[in-house]
Amino acid sequence: MNDDKLTSRERRALANLPREEYPSDLLEEHTVQALRTRGLLGARPAAGLVLSPLRLALAASIVCAMVLGAFALGQSQGSRQAADAMIAMHQQDSWQTAAAVQQAGAAYLTALSNLVNESGNQSPRQQAAGREAALAALYQVADRMVTLAPDDPVSSRILQGFQQVSTQADPLEAFEEDKRQAAEQQVLWF
Amino acid sequence: MKHVRHEQHTERKLIAAIVDHGDESAFRQLYRRHTPRLLMVVQRLLAAGGRDAEDVVQETWIRVVERLEEFRGESAFATWLTGVGLNVARNQLRHQNRRHAVDLEAVPEPPATAQSCDDGIDLERAIALLPDGYRMVLVLHDVEGWTHLEIADSLGVTTGTSKSQLFAARRWVRSYLGTKSEVSHE
């Protein structure tokens, strides 16, 4: 047996040895910092929620799908609203244009009726001017109508009539000719 | 006894908080409770204070927190902590290339007798001057109260080696102190 016995004095001396030594505050801070650096202290994922590569990939996929889905939904709703707004705007424009054409047509007919009704009180020159203005307006209307509806037979025939007249004689020149002939007749009369 | 049970319960809660949440506050409580004693033991094992001992204490805590999940509470936390500290201290001694770092079988000659009037200081100095292998066994057994079985397990030697080293260490210290008074029962 190699173990021996301690004397009472030795036992007292051993028992009286200090058991604690207080370290510097720096040691605690260095130790905590070292543990933080190793990820052993501070924010640590809770047990059961460990982010494995598979879970990270799955989470990333879900986030991407949600972002893309939200983007597509927003784009779809945005384009639908834009299309509705465009259609409404076009419809409103068409209605306004149709109303304007209707008003202009009514005004044209009113003016032409007035011209016809008062033709007895007007000079031949005034009548010719009114007739010329009415023809010019009729030509413009027929021309626009052909552009709007190329197959419209009425408009096409009106334009064809204007073309035939223009090939035969200029209306103003014909008016001037009529006027000259009437003067000659008057001269001959007197 | 009731106080000890309460302490152990609190300690288990602190350990759980560190393991589950990396709770820094819990760690600081555990650190402040055990570090003064750990530092004292490390200083005796190394026969050195200051930076060397503090480096060992820091490394000990890092290893302990890394392996805290493995702590089952079968022994006292302080004992487990000191065991980890002992291993870190032995590595430190190896790195210092000390002549008798962990050579537990070496039996050096006792030094000349000390001339001092303070038993405590003399004993502390004698322990510090012991060869490393002797010092470890004497500190763990006579100062910290470990059994030969615990020492043998921690140092990786047989209980017989632990006992023979303790015998040699005491003889060495007595020779240094130059005293051998009445024998008491262990």
Contacts between the chains, C-beta under 8 A, distances in Angstrom:
chain1	res1	chain2	res2	distance
A	1	B	163	7.5
A	2	B	160	7.9
A	2	B	163	5.0
A	2	B	164	4.2
A	2	B	166	7.4
A	2	B	167	3.7
A	2	B	168	7.6
A	3	B	163	4.8
A	3	B	166	6.1
A	3	B	167	5.8
A	3	B	186	7.8
A	4	B	167	5.9
A	4	B	170	6.2
A	4	B	171	8.0
A	5	B	183	5.0
A	5	B	184	6.2
A	5	B	185	6.4
A	5	B	186	5.2
A	6	B	142	7.2
A	6	B	170	7.3
A	6	B	184	5.9
A	6	B	186	5.9
A	7	B	180	7.0
A	7	B	181	4.9
A	7	B	182	5.5
A	7	B	183	5.7
A	7	B	184	5.3
A	8	B	181	7.7
A	8	B	182	6.3
A	8	B	184	4.1
A	9	B	119	7.3
A	9	B	179	7.6
A	9	B	181	5.0
A	9	B	182	7.5
A	10	B	170	8.0
A	10	B	174	8.0
A	10	B	181	7.9
A	10	B	184	7.6
A	11	B	184	5.8
A	13	B	119	4.8
A	13	B	120	6.4
A	13	B	123	4.8
A	14	B	123	7.1
A	14	B	142	5.2
A	14	B	143	6.1
A	16	B	119	7.8
A	16	B	120	5.7
A	17	B	120	6.6
A	17	B	123	6.7
A	17	B	124	6.6
A	17	B	143	6.1
A	18	B	40	6.4
A	19	B	37	5.9
A	19	B	40	5.9
A	20	B	36	3.8
A	20	B	37	5.3
A	20	B	39	7.7
A	20	B	40	5.4
A	21	B	36	6.0
A	21	B	39	4.6
A	21	B	40	4.2
A	21	B	43	6.1
A	21	B	49	7.6
A	22	B	36	5.1
A	22	B	39	7.6
A	23	B	35	5.7
A	23	B	36	7.1
A	23	B	39	5.2
A	23	B	54	6.2
A	23	B	57	6.7
A	24	B	54	7.3
A	27	B	35	7.6
A	27	B	54	4.9
A	27	B	57	6.6
A	27	B	58	6.5
A	28	B	28	6.9
A	28	B	31	6.1
A	28	B	32	7.4
A	28	B	35	7.5
A	30	B	58	6.0
A	31	B	31	6.7
A	31	B	57	7.6
A	31	B	58	4.8
A	31	B	61	5.1
A	31	B	62	7.3
A	32	B	24	6.4
A	32	B	27	7.0
A	32	B	28	6.9
A	32	B	31	7.9
A	34	B	58	6.3
A	34	B	62	5.8
A	35	B	27	6.9
A	35	B	61	7.3
A	35	B	62	6.3
A	35	B	65	5.7
A	36	B	24	7.7
A	38	B	62	6.8
A	38	B	66	7.6
A	39	B	22	7.7
A	40	B	22	6.3
A	40	B	62	7.5
A	40	B	65	4.8
A	40	B	66	6.5
A	41	B	18	7.5
A	41	B	22	4.9
A	41	B	23	7.7
A	41	B	24	4.8
A	41	B	27	5.8
A	41	B	65	7.4
A	42	B	22	5.5
A	42	B	24	6.3
A	43	B	22	6.9
A	44	B	21	6.1
A	44	B	22	3.4
A	46	B	20	7.0
A	46	B	21	7.1
A	47	B	20	5.9
